[in-house]
Amino acid sequence: MTTIIPLAEIDPALVEQLLDSAFGKQRTQRTAYKVREGVNMLEGLSVAAVDMAENELLGTLQCWPVALTDEAGALHPMIMVGPVAVHPDCQRQGVGQALMNGLLKELHEDENLPLILIGDPAYYDRFFGFSPDRTSGWKLPGPWDPERLLVRASADKILPQKGKLGPWIPGQNG
């Protein structure tokens, strides 16, 4: 039985082991790590999937404060979702969906910051409403597949057509 709990309740060493298992030891070289470099995880939105009976960590989902800097230099705060990591032995068993649903439950009704992630558009659009349709003019600090840069935001939320994604440190860069 999968239970979703705050990620802060999990030993960070276990989280790192899971991330290595899911993505490999070179994972920190990925562009997503550069986008959120220097910021702390948003503990209130980051969750873990555990098997309480086996006392086993099945998956994690971390969220990060990031911002899109538009062409005029204005910052547009967002929440970067990921990595969504599921232990290789537990993939395709609904753990990732449970993690995403856990995150969405943590968001407040009036939360209007766009959620962004780098991932499979077919999966994240079908189940959670993420799309690459509004991100084609955005840049990242490293290589990425533009079709995999996804955003989830209300249709009436105005997003810049062009800009560069990076860490958001309130008080330092906006």
C-alpha positions as CSV (number, residue, x, y, z in Angstrom):
1,M,0.0,0.0,0.0
2,T,1.5,3.3,-1.1
3,T,1.2,6.2,1.4
4,I,2.2,9.8,0.5
5,I,4.0,11.7,3.2
6,P,6.0,14.9,3.3
7,L,9.5,14.4,1.9
8,A,11.0,16.2,4.9
9,E,10.2,13.1,6.9
10,I,12.6,11.0,4.8
11,D,16.3,10.6,5.5
12,P,18.1,12.7,2.8
13,A,20.6,9.9,2.3
14,L,17.7,7.6,1.3
15,V,16.4,10.2,-1.1
16,E,19.8,10.5,-2.8
17,Q,20.0,6.7,-3.1
18,L,16.6,6.6,-4.7
19,L,17.5,9.4,-7.2
20,D,20.7,7.5,-8.1
21,S,18.7,4.3,-8.7
22,A,16.1,6.1,-10.8
23,F,18.4,8.4,-12.8
24,G,22.0,7.3,-12.4
25,K,24.9,9.0,-10.6
26,Q,25.4,11.5,-13.5
27,R,21.9,13.0,-12.9
28,T,23.3,16.2,-11.3
29,Q,24.7,17.1,-14.7
30,R,21.2,17.4,-16.2
31,T,19.7,20.8,-17.2
32,A,17.0,20.6,-14.6
33,Y,19.6,20.8,-11.9
34,K,21.0,24.0,-13.4
35,V,17.6,25.6,-13.5
36,R,17.2,25.2,-9.8
37,E,20.8,25.6,-8.8
38,G,21.3,27.4,-5.5
39,V,17.8,27.2,-4.2
40,N,16.2,25.1,-1.5
41,M,13.5,22.6,-2.2
42,L,10.0,23.7,-1.3
43,E,9.4,21.3,1.6
44,G,5.7,22.0,1.8
45,L,5.1,20.7,-1.7
46,S,7.7,18.0,-1.9
47,V,6.4,14.5,-1.1
48,A,7.5,10.8,-0.8
49,A,5.7,7.6,-1.6
50,V,6.4,4.9,1.0
51,D,5.2,1.4,1.6
52,M,4.4,1.6,5.3
53,A,4.1,-2.2,5.8
54,E,7.6,-2.7,4.4
55,N,9.0,0.6,5.6
56,E,10.4,1.2,2.1
57,L,10.8,4.4,0.1
58,L,9.1,3.9,-3.3
59,G,9.4,7.3,-4.8
60,T,9.9,11.0,-4.3
61,L,8.8,14.3,-5.9
62,Q,10.6,17.5,-5.2
63,C,9.4,21.1,-6.0
64,W,11.7,24.1,-6.4
65,P,11.2,27.9,-6.7
66,V,12.2,29.0,-10.1
67,A,11.5,32.0,-12.3
68,L,11.2,32.9,-16.0
69,T,13.1,36.1,-16.7
70,D,11.4,37.8,-19.7
71,E,13.1,39.9,-22.4
72,A,12.5,43.1,-20.3
73,G,14.2,41.5,-17.3
74,A,11.0,41.0,-15.3
75,L,10.8,37.8,-13.1
76,H,7.8,35.5,-13.3
77,P,7.9,33.1,-10.4
78,M,7.0,29.5,-11.0
79,I,7.3,26.1,-9.3
80,M,9.6,23.5,-10.9
81,V,8.3,20.0,-10.3
82,G,10.9,17.3,-10.3
83,P,12.6,15.1,-10.2
84,V,9.7,12.7,-10.0
85,A,11.7,9.6,-9.0
86,V,10.3,6.1,-8.7
87,H,12.5,3.2,-7.7
88,P,13.1,1.0,-10.8
89,D,11.4,-2.0,-9.1
90,C,8.2,0.0,-8.6
91,Q,7.9,1.8,-12.0
92,R,4.6,1.4,-13.9
93,Q,2.7,0.6,-10.7
94,G,1.1,4.0,-10.1
95,V,3.7,5.4,-7.7
96,G,4.4,8.4,-10.0
97,Q,0.7,9.2,-10.3
98,A,0.3,9.0,-6.5
99,L,3.2,11.4,-6.1
100,M,1.8,13.9,-8.6
101,N,-1.7,13.6,-7.0
102,G,0.0,14.2,-3.6
103,L,1.6,17.4,-4.8
104,L,-1.7,18.6,-6.4
105,K,-3.5,18.0,-3.0
106,E,-0.9,20.2,-1.3
107,L,-1.5,23.2,-3.6
108,H,-3.9,25.7,-2.2
109,E,-7.1,26.5,-4.1
110,D,-5.9,30.0,-4.8
111,E,-2.4,28.9,-5.9
112,N,-1.7,30.4,-9.2
113,L,2.0,30.0,-9.8
114,P,2.6,28.0,-12.9
115,L,4.0,24.5,-12.5
116,I,6.8,23.5,-14.8
117,L,8.7,20.3,-15.4
118,I,10.8,18.5,-17.9
119,G,9.2,15.3,-18.8
120,D,7.1,13.1,-21.1
121,P,4.4,15.3,-22.6
122,A,2.1,12.4,-23.4
123,Y,2.1,11.2,-19.8
124,Y,2.0,14.6,-18.0
125,D,-0.6,16.2,-20.3
126,R,-2.9,13.2,-20.2
127,F,-3.0,12.8,-16.5
128,F,-2.1,16.2,-15.1
129,G,-2.6,19.0,-17.7
130,F,1.0,19.8,-18.4
131,S,1.7,21.0,-22.0
132,P,4.6,22.3,-24.1
133,D,2.3,24.7,-26.0
134,R,3.2,27.8,-24.1
135,T,7.0,27.1,-23.5
136,S,8.4,27.1,-27.1
137,G,10.1,30.5,-26.7
138,W,11.7,29.7,-23.3
139,K,15.4,29.0,-22.8
140,L,17.1,26.9,-20.2
141,P,20.7,26.9,-18.9
142,G,21.7,23.8,-20.8
143,P,20.5,21.3,-23.4
144,W,16.9,20.2,-23.4
145,D,14.3,18.9,-25.7
146,P,11.8,21.8,-26.2
147,E,8.9,19.3,-26.5
148,R,9.7,18.1,-22.9
149,L,9.5,21.5,-21.3
150,L,6.0,21.5,-19.9
151,V,3.9,24.0,-18.0
152,R,0.6,23.7,-16.1
153,A,-1.1,27.0,-15.7
154,S,-4.7,28.3,-16.0
155,A,-5.7,29.4,-19.4
156,D,-6.1,33.0,-18.2
157,K,-2.6,33.1,-16.7
158,I,-0.5,35.3,-18.8
159,L,2.9,33.8,-19.5
160,P,5.8,35.5,-21.4
161,Q,6.3,34.1,-24.8
162,K,10.1,34.4,-24.4
163,G,12.4,34.2,-21.5
164,K,15.0,32.2,-19.6
165,L,14.3,29.8,-16.7
166,G,16.5,29.8,-13.7
167,P,16.5,29.7,-9.9
168,W,14.2,32.1,-8.0
169,I,15.6,33.5,-4.8
170,P,13.1,35.9,-3.3
171,G,14.9,39.0,-2.0
172,Q,17.9,38.4,-4.2
173,N,16.6,38.2,-7.7
174,G,13.0,39.4,-7.2
